[in-house]
Amino acid sequence: MNNYLLAFLWSIPGLLVATTMHEFVRALASSAMGDNLPKSQGRLTLNPLKHF
């Protein structure tokens, strides 16, 4: 039981980085295609707090 909890706790930083990178690249791509919404919402950043 303890190993599963440790594995879960160690996976949280990886999920945080992966989700932040995914949302940043989506915002970057849509901005490159002419959409102004990600920039106006402040999502063109690698700050994870802006994406959650």
mmJSON file of the N, C-alpha and C atoms, coordinates in Angstrom:
{"data_MODEL":{"atom_site":{
"group_PDB":["ATOM","ATOM","ATOM","ATOM","ATOM","ATOM","ATOM","ATOM","ATOM","ATOM","ATOM","ATOM","ATOM","ATOM","ATOM","ATOM","ATOM","ATOM","ATOM","ATOM","ATOM","ATOM","ATOM","ATOM","ATOM","ATOM","ATOM","ATOM","ATOM","ATOM","ATOM","ATOM","ATOM","ATOM","ATOM","ATOM","ATOM","ATOM","ATOM","ATOM","ATOM","ATOM","ATOM","ATOM","ATOM","ATOM","ATOM","ATOM","ATOM","ATOM","ATOM","ATOM","ATOM","ATOM","ATOM","ATOM","ATOM","ATOM","ATOM","ATOM","ATOM","ATOM","ATOM","ATOM","ATOM","ATOM","ATOM","ATOM","ATOM","ATOM","ATOM","ATOM","ATOM","ATOM","ATOM","ATOM","ATOM","ATOM","ATOM","ATOM","ATOM","ATOM","ATOM","ATOM","ATOM","ATOM","ATOM","ATOM","ATOM","ATOM","ATOM","ATOM","ATOM","ATOM","ATOM","ATOM","ATOM","ATOM","ATOM","ATOM","ATOM","ATOM","ATOM","ATOM","ATOM","ATOM","ATOM","ATOM","ATOM","ATOM","ATOM","ATOM","ATOM","ATOM","ATOM","ATOM","ATOM","ATOM","ATOM","ATOM","ATOM","ATOM","ATOM","ATOM","ATOM","ATOM","ATOM","ATOM","ATOM","ATOM","ATOM","ATOM","ATOM","ATOM","ATOM","ATOM","ATOM","ATOM","ATOM","ATOM","ATOM","ATOM","ATOM","ATOM","ATOM","ATOM","ATOM","ATOM","ATOM","ATOM","ATOM","ATOM","ATOM","ATOM","ATOM","ATOM"],
"id":[1,2,3,4,5,6,7,8,9,10,11,12,13,14,15,16,17,18,19,20,21,22,23,24,25,26,27,28,29,30,31,32,33,34,35,36,37,38,39,40,41,42,43,44,45,46,47,48,49,50,51,52,53,54,55,56,57,58,59,60,61,62,63,64,65,66,67,68,69,70,71,72,73,74,75,76,77,78,79,80,81,82,83,84,85,86,87,88,89,90,91,92,93,94,95,96,97,98,99,100,101,102,103,104,105,106,107,108,109,110,111,112,113,114,115,116,117,118,119,120,121,122,123,124,125,126,127,128,129,130,131,132,133,134,135,136,137,138,139,140,141,142,143,144,145,146,147,148,149,150,151,152,153,154,155,156],
"type_symbol":["N","C","C","N","C","C","N","C","C","N","C","C","N","C","C","N","C","C","N","C","C","N","C","C","N","C","C","N","C","C","N","C","C","N","C","C","N","C","C","N","C","C","N","C","C","N","C","C","N","C","C","N","C","C","N","C","C","N","C","C","N","C","C","N","C","C","N","C","C","N","C","C","N","C","C","N","C","C","N","C","C","N","C","C","N","C","C","N","C","C","N","C","C","N","C","C","N","C","C","N","C","C","N","C","C","N","C","C","N","C","C","N","C","C","N","C","C","N","C","C","N","C","C","N","C","C","N","C","C","N","C","C","N","C","C","N","C","C","N","C","C","N","C","C","N","C","C","N","C","C","N","C","C","N","C","C"],
"label_atom_id":["N","CA","C","N","CA","C","N","CA","C","N","CA","C","N","CA","C","N","CA","C","N","CA","C","N","CA","C","N","CA","C","N","CA","C","N","CA","C","N","CA","C","N","CA","C","N","CA","C","N","CA","C","N","CA","C","N","CA","C","N","CA","C","N","CA","C","N","CA","C","N","CA","C","N","CA","C","N","CA","C","N","CA","C","N","CA","C","N","CA","C","N","CA","C","N","CA","C","N","CA","C","N","CA","C","N","CA","C","N","CA","C","N","CA","C","N","CA","C","N","CA","C","N","CA","C","N","CA","C","N","CA","C","N","CA","C","N","CA","C","N","CA","C","N","CA","C","N","CA","C","N","CA","C","N","CA","C","N","CA","C","N","CA","C","N","CA","C","N","CA","C","N","CA","C","N","CA","C","N","CA","C"],
"label_alt_id":[null,null,null,null,null,null,null,null,null,null,null,null,null,null,null,null,null,null,null,null,null,null,null,null,null,null,null,null,null,null,null,null,null,null,null,null,null,null,null,null,null,null,null,null,null,null,null,null,null,null,null,null,null,null,null,null,null,null,null,null,null,null,null,null,null,null,null,null,null,null,null,null,null,null,null,null,null,null,null,null,null,null,null,null,null,null,null,null,null,null,null,null,null,null,null,null,null,null,null,null,null,null,null,null,null,null,null,null,null,null,null,null,null,null,null,null,null,null,null,null,null,null,null,null,null,null,null,null,null,null,null,null,null,null,null,null,null,null,null,null,null,null,null,null,null,null,null,null,null,null,null,null,null,null,null,null],
"label_comp_id":["MET","MET","MET","ASN","ASN","ASN","ASN","ASN","ASN","TYR","TYR","TYR","LEU","LEU","LEU","LEU","LEU","LEU","ALA","ALA","ALA","PHE","PHE","PHE","LEU","LEU","LEU","TRP","TRP","TRP","SER","SER","SER","ILE","ILE","ILE","PRO","PRO","PRO","GLY","GLY","GLY","LEU","LEU","LEU","LEU","LEU","LEU","VAL","VAL","VAL","ALA","ALA","ALA","THR","THR","THR","THR","THR","THR","MET","MET","MET","HIS","HIS","HIS","GLU","GLU","GLU","PHE","PHE","PHE","VAL","VAL","VAL","ARG","ARG","ARG","ALA","ALA","ALA","LEU","LEU","LEU","ALA","ALA","ALA","SER","SER","SER","SER","SER","SER","ALA","ALA","ALA","MET","MET","MET","GLY","GLY","GLY","ASP","ASP","ASP","ASN","ASN","ASN","LEU","LEU","LEU","PRO","PRO","PRO","LYS","LYS","LYS","SER","SER","SER","GLN","GLN","GLN","GLY","GLY","GLY","ARG","ARG","ARG","LEU","LEU","LEU","THR","THR","THR","LEU","LEU","LEU","ASN","ASN","ASN","PRO","PRO","PRO","LEU","LEU","LEU","LYS","LYS","LYS","HIS","HIS","HIS","PHE","PHE","PHE"],
"label_asym_id":["A","A","A","A","A","A","A","A","A","A","A","A","A","A","A","A","A","A","A","A","A","A","A","A","A","A","A","A","A","A","A","A","A","A","A","A","A","A","A","A","A","A","A","A","A","A","A","A","A","A","A","A","A","A","A","A","A","A","A","A","A","A","A","A","A","A","A","A","A","A","A","A","A","A","A","A","A","A","A","A","A","A","A","A","A","A","A","A","A","A","A","A","A","A","A","A","A","A","A","A","A","A","A","A","A","A","A","A","A","A","A","A","A","A","A","A","A","A","A","A","A","A","A","A","A","A","A","A","A","A","A","A","A","A","A","A","A","A","A","A","A","A","A","A","A","A","A","A","A","A","A","A","A","A","A","A"],
"label_entity_id":["1","1","1","1","1","1","1","1","1","1","1","1","1","1","1","1","1","1","1","1","1","1","1","1","1","1","1","1","1","1","1","1","1","1","1","1","1","1","1","1","1","1","1","1","1","1","1","1","1","1","1","1","1","1","1","1","1","1","1","1","1","1","1","1","1","1","1","1","1","1","1","1","1","1","1","1","1","1","1","1","1","1","1","1","1","1","1","1","1","1","1","1","1","1","1","1","1","1","1","1","1","1","1","1","1","1","1","1","1","1","1","1","1","1","1","1","1","1","1","1","1","1","1","1","1","1","1","1","1","1","1","1","1","1","1","1","1","1","1","1","1","1","1","1","1","1","1","1","1","1","1","1","1","1","1","1"],
"label_seq_id":[1,1,1,2,2,2,3,3,3,4,4,4,5,5,5,6,6,6,7,7,7,8,8,8,9,9,9,10,10,10,11,11,11,12,12,12,13,13,13,14,14,14,15,15,15,16,16,16,17,17,17,18,18,18,19,19,19,20,20,20,21,21,21,22,22,22,23,23,23,24,24,24,25,25,25,26,26,26,27,27,27,28,28,28,29,29,29,30,30,30,31,31,31,32,32,32,33,33,33,34,34,34,35,35,35,36,36,36,37,37,37,38,38,38,39,39,39,40,40,40,41,41,41,42,42,42,43,43,43,44,44,44,45,45,45,46,46,46,47,47,47,48,48,48,49,49,49,50,50,50,51,51,51,52,52,52],
"pdbx_PDB_ins_code":[null,null,null,null,null,null,null,null,null,null,null,null,null,null,null,null,null,null,null,null,null,null,null,null,null,null,null,null,null,null,null,null,null,null,null,null,null,null,null,null,null,null,null,null,null,null,null,null,null,null,null,null,null,null,null,null,null,null,null,null,null,null,null,null,null,null,null,null,null,null,null,null,null,null,null,null,null,null,null,null,null,null,null,null,null,null,null,null,null,null,null,null,null,null,null,null,null,null,null,null,null,null,null,null,null,null,null,null,null,null,null,null,null,null,null,null,null,null,null,null,null,null,null,null,null,null,null,null,null,null,null,null,null,null,null,null,null,null,null,null,null,null,null,null,null,null,null,null,null,null,null,null,null,null,null,null],
"Cartn_x":[0.824,0.0,0.867,1.947,2.83,3.515,3.849,4.508,3.603,2.304,1.358,1.228,1.223,1.139,2.387,3.546,4.791,4.834,4.396,4.365,3.424,2.28,1.335,1.937,2.569,3.159,4.301,5.074,6.176,5.665,4.463,3.937,3.309,2.976,2.33,3.197,4.487,5.286,5.366,5.444,5.482,4.193,3.071,1.782,1.652,2.155,2.109,2.918,4.126,4.978,4.366,3.874,3.304,2.064,1.198,-0.009,0.324,1.273,1.674,2.26,3.144,3.744,2.685,1.762,0.711,-0.149,-0.576,-1.433,-0.662,0.609,1.419,1.578,1.861,2.041,0.725,-0.387,-1.689,-1.939,-1.637,-1.824,-0.885,0.342,1.316,0.882,0.391,-0.048,-1.262,-2.218,-3.402,-3.064,-2.119,-1.69,-0.963,-0.186,0.528,-0.438,-1.62,-2.613,-3.586,-3.338,-4.115,-5.143,-5.216,-6.174,-5.576,-6.291,-5.79,-6.225,-7.104,-7.646,-6.59,-5.682,-4.696,-3.827,-3.459,-2.634,-3.436,-4.703,-5.524,-5.861,-5.875,-6.131,-4.858,-3.713,-2.451,-1.964,-2.335,-1.944,-0.682,-0.056,1.221,2.359,2.355,3.348,3.583,4.709,4.999,4.659,3.957,3.518,2.341,2.495,1.421,0.148,0.265,-0.92,-1.868,-1.358,-2.202,-3.007,-2.57,-3.204,-4.156,-4.133,-5.018,-6.087],
"Cartn_y":[-1.195,0.0,1.258,1.216,2.371,2.694,1.658,1.875,2.605,2.3,2.965,4.445,4.745,6.137,6.903,6.284,6.921,7.151,6.187,6.323,7.442,7.541,8.617,9.978,10.076,11.364,11.775,10.809,11.125,11.479,11.057,11.359,12.744,13.353,14.667,15.74,15.885,16.904,16.658,15.407,15.099,15.498,15.225,15.626,17.143,17.818,19.278,19.874,19.359,19.849,19.51,18.299,17.875,18.694,18.925,19.708,21.151,21.721,23.107,23.254,22.343,22.408,22.227,21.314,21.054,22.303,22.922,24.104,25.3,25.425,26.52,26.374,25.163,24.939,25.147,24.749,25.005,26.504,27.259,28.71,29.342,28.858,29.386,29.117,27.921,27.564,28.393,28.543,29.322,30.795,31.302,32.689,32.871,31.883,31.96,31.934,31.344,31.277,32.453,33.429,34.655,34.811,33.876,33.979,34.832,35.851,36.751,36.339,35.38,34.999,34.486,33.587,33.116,34.249,35.186,36.293,37.199,37.438,38.308,37.647,36.312,35.598,35.325,35.674,35.474,34.043,33.259,31.851,31.605,32.629,32.45,32.536,31.63,31.595,30.153,29.902,28.577,28.499,29.505,29.501,28.535,27.454,26.462,27.027,28.032,28.574,29.238,29.723,30.342,29.311,28.067,27.02,26.16,26.276,25.458,26.3],
"Cartn_z":[0.0,0.0,0.0,0.757,0.878,-0.448,-1.256,-2.537,-3.517,-3.477,-4.366,-4.022,-2.748,-2.306,-2.721,-2.558,-2.969,-4.477,-5.249,-6.708,-7.11,-6.454,-6.739,-6.412,-5.265,-4.856,-5.782,-6.271,-7.191,-8.584,-8.931,-10.262,-10.345,-9.236,-9.243,-9.919,-9.607,-10.313,-11.819,-12.231,-13.661,-14.357,-13.73,-14.298,-14.351,-13.358,-13.328,-14.474,-14.688,-15.778,-17.129,-17.293,-18.572,-18.921,-17.961,-18.215,-18.535,-17.822,-18.075,-19.469,-19.85,-21.189,-22.269,-22.07,-23.046,-23.264,-22.192,-22.31,-22.876,-22.536,-23.08,-24.587,-25.053,-26.493,-27.236,-26.641,-27.271,-27.403,-26.36,-26.404,-27.415,-27.487,-28.436,-29.877,-30.135,-31.482,-31.904,-31.012,-31.39,-31.547,-30.772,-30.938,-32.268,-32.655,-33.929,-35.112,-34.898,-35.964,-35.929,-35.04,-35.047,-33.943,-33.033,-31.933,-30.818,-30.379,-29.333,-27.926,-27.806,-26.507,-25.515,-25.903,-24.909,-24.351,-25.191,-24.712,-23.783,-24.121,-23.278,-21.942,-21.904,-20.66,-19.862,-20.41,-19.705,-19.721,-20.721,-20.774,-21.591,-22.098,-22.803,-21.793,-20.866,-19.802,-19.382,-18.77,-18.225,-16.735,-16.239,-14.85,-14.707,-13.957,-13.851,-13.211,-12.385,-11.727,-12.717,-13.832,-14.849,-15.628,-15.619,-16.401,-15.587,-14.276,-13.43,-12.821],
"occupancy":[1.0,1.0,1.0,1.0,1.0,1.0,1.0,1.0,1.0,1.0,1.0,1.0,1.0,1.0,1.0,1.0,1.0,1.0,1.0,1.0,1.0,1.0,1.0,1.0,1.0,1.0,1.0,1.0,1.0,1.0,1.0,1.0,1.0,1.0,1.0,1.0,1.0,1.0,1.0,1.0,1.0,1.0,1.0,1.0,1.0,1.0,1.0,1.0,1.0,1.0,1.0,1.0,1.0,1.0,1.0,1.0,1.0,1.0,1.0,1.0,1.0,1.0,1.0,1.0,1.0,1.0,1.0,1.0,1.0,1.0,1.0,1.0,1.0,1.0,1.0,1.0,1.0,1.0,1.0,1.0,1.0,1.0,1.0,1.0,1.0,1.0,1.0,1.0,1.0,1.0,1.0,1.0,1.0,1.0,1.0,1.0,1.0,1.0,1.0,1.0,1.0,1.0,1.0,1.0,1.0,1.0,1.0,1.0,1.0,1.0,1.0,1.0,1.0,1.0,1.0,1.0,1.0,1.0,1.0,1.0,1.0,1.0,1.0,1.0,1.0,1.0,1.0,1.0,1.0,1.0,1.0,1.0,1.0,1.0,1.0,1.0,1.0,1.0,1.0,1.0,1.0,1.0,1.0,1.0,1.0,1.0,1.0,1.0,1.0,1.0,1.0,1.0,1.0,1.0,1.0,1.0],
"B_iso_or_equiv":[0.0,0.0,0.0,0.0,0.0,0.0,0.0,0.0,0.0,0.0,0.0,0.0,0.0,0.0,0.0,0.0,0.0,0.0,0.0,0.0,0.0,0.0,0.0,0.0,0.0,0.0,0.0,0.0,0.0,0.0,0.0,0.0,0.0,0.0,0.0,0.0,0.0,0.0,0.0,0.0,0.0,0.0,0.0,0.0,0.0,0.0,0.0,0.0,0.0,0.0,0.0,0.0,0.0,0.0,0.0,0.0,0.0,0.0,0.0,0.0,0.0,0.0,0.0,0.0,0.0,0.0,0.0,0.0,0.0,0.0,0.0,0.0,0.0,0.0,0.0,0.0,0.0,0.0,0.0,0.0,0.0,0.0,0.0,0.0,0.0,0.0,0.0,0.0,0.0,0.0,0.0,0.0,0.0,0.0,0.0,0.0,0.0,0.0,0.0,0.0,0.0,0.0,0.0,0.0,0.0,0.0,0.0,0.0,0.0,0.0,0.0,0.0,0.0,0.0,0.0,0.0,0.0,0.0,0.0,0.0,0.0,0.0,0.0,0.0,0.0,0.0,0.0,0.0,0.0,0.0,0.0,0.0,0.0,0.0,0.0,0.0,0.0,0.0,0.0,0.0,0.0,0.0,0.0,0.0,0.0,0.0,0.0,0.0,0.0,0.0,0.0,0.0,0.0,0.0,0.0,0.0],
"pdbx_formal_charge":[null,null,null,null,null,null,null,null,null,null,null,null,null,null,null,null,null,null,null,null,null,null,null,null,null,null,null,null,null,null,null,null,null,null,null,null,null,null,null,null,null,null,null,null,null,null,null,null,null,null,null,null,null,null,null,null,null,null,null,null,null,null,null,null,null,null,null,null,null,null,null,null,null,null,null,null,null,null,null,null,null,null,null,null,null,null,null,null,null,null,null,null,null,null,null,null,null,null,null,null,null,null,null,null,null,null,null,null,null,null,null,null,null,null,null,null,null,null,null,null,null,null,null,null,null,null,null,null,null,null,null,null,null,null,null,null,null,null,null,null,null,null,null,null,null,null,null,null,null,null,null,null,null,null,null,null],
"auth_seq_id":[1,1,1,2,2,2,3,3,3,4,4,4,5,5,5,6,6,6,7,7,7,8,8,8,9,9,9,10,10,10,11,11,11,12,12,12,13,13,13,14,14,14,15,15,15,16,16,16,17,17,17,18,18,18,19,19,19,20,20,20,21,21,21,22,22,22,23,23,23,24,24,24,25,25,25,26,26,26,27,27,27,28,28,28,29,29,29,30,30,30,31,31,31,32,32,32,33,33,33,34,34,34,35,35,35,36,36,36,37,37,37,38,38,38,39,39,39,40,40,40,41,41,41,42,42,42,43,43,43,44,44,44,45,45,45,46,46,46,47,47,47,48,48,48,49,49,49,50,50,50,51,51,51,52,52,52],
"auth_comp_id":["MET","MET","MET","ASN","ASN","ASN","ASN","ASN","ASN","TYR","TYR","TYR","LEU","LEU","LEU","LEU","LEU","LEU","ALA","ALA","ALA","PHE","PHE","PHE","LEU","LEU","LEU","TRP","TRP","TRP","SER","SER","SER","ILE","ILE","ILE","PRO","PRO","PRO","GLY","GLY","GLY","LEU","LEU","LEU","LEU","LEU","LEU","VAL","VAL","VAL","ALA","ALA","ALA","THR","THR","THR","THR","THR","THR","MET","MET","MET","HIS","HIS","HIS","GLU","GLU","GLU","PHE","PHE","PHE","VAL","VAL","VAL","ARG","ARG","ARG","ALA","ALA","ALA","LEU","LEU","LEU","ALA","ALA","ALA","SER","SER","SER","SER","SER","SER","ALA","ALA","ALA","MET","MET","MET","GLY","GLY","GLY","ASP","ASP","ASP","ASN","ASN","ASN","LEU","LEU","LEU","PRO","PRO","PRO","LYS","LYS","LYS","SER","SER","SER","GLN","GLN","GLN","GLY","GLY","GLY","ARG","ARG","ARG","LEU","LEU","LEU","THR","THR","THR","LEU","LEU","LEU","ASN","ASN","ASN","PRO","PRO","PRO","LEU","LEU","LEU","LYS","LYS","LYS","HIS","HIS","HIS","PHE","PHE","PHE"],
"auth_asym_id":["A","A","A","A","A","A","A","A","A","A","A","A","A","A","A","A","A","A","A","A","A","A","A","A","A","A","A","A","A","A","A","A","A","A","A","A","A","A","A","A","A","A","A","A","A","A","A","A","A","A","A","A","A","A","A","A","A","A","A","A","A","A","A","A","A","A","A","A","A","A","A","A","A","A","A","A","A","A","A","A","A","A","A","A","A","A","A","A","A","A","A","A","A","A","A","A","A","A","A","A","A","A","A","A","A","A","A","A","A","A","A","A","A","A","A","A","A","A","A","A","A","A","A","A","A","A","A","A","A","A","A","A","A","A","A","A","A","A","A","A","A","A","A","A","A","A","A","A","A","A","A","A","A","A","A","A"],
"auth_atom_id":["N","CA","C","N","CA","C","N","CA","C","N","CA","C","N","CA","C","N","CA","C","N","CA","C","N","CA","C","N","CA","C","N","CA","C","N","CA","C","N","CA","C","N","CA","C","N","CA","C","N","CA","C","N","CA","C","N","CA","C","N","CA","C","N","CA","C","N","CA","C","N","CA","C","N","CA","C","N","CA","C","N","CA","C","N","CA","C","N","CA","C","N","CA","C","N","CA","C","N","CA","C","N","CA","C","N","CA","C","N","CA","C","N","CA","C","N","CA","C","N","CA","C","N","CA","C","N","CA","C","N","CA","C","N","CA","C","N","CA","C","N","CA","C","N","CA","C","N","CA","C","N","CA","C","N","CA","C","N","CA","C","N","CA","C","N","CA","C","N","CA","C","N","CA","C","N","CA","C","N","CA","C"],
"pdbx_PDB_model_num":[1,1,1,1,1,1,1,1,1,1,1,1,1,1,1,1,1,1,1,1,1,1,1,1,1,1,1,1,1,1,1,1,1,1,1,1,1,1,1,1,1,1,1,1,1,1,1,1,1,1,1,1,1,1,1,1,1,1,1,1,1,1,1,1,1,1,1,1,1,1,1,1,1,1,1,1,1,1,1,1,1,1,1,1,1,1,1,1,1,1,1,1,1,1,1,1,1,1,1,1,1,1,1,1,1,1,1,1,1,1,1,1,1,1,1,1,1,1,1,1,1,1,1,1,1,1,1,1,1,1,1,1,1,1,1,1,1,1,1,1,1,1,1,1,1,1,1,1,1,1,1,1,1,1,1,1]
}}}
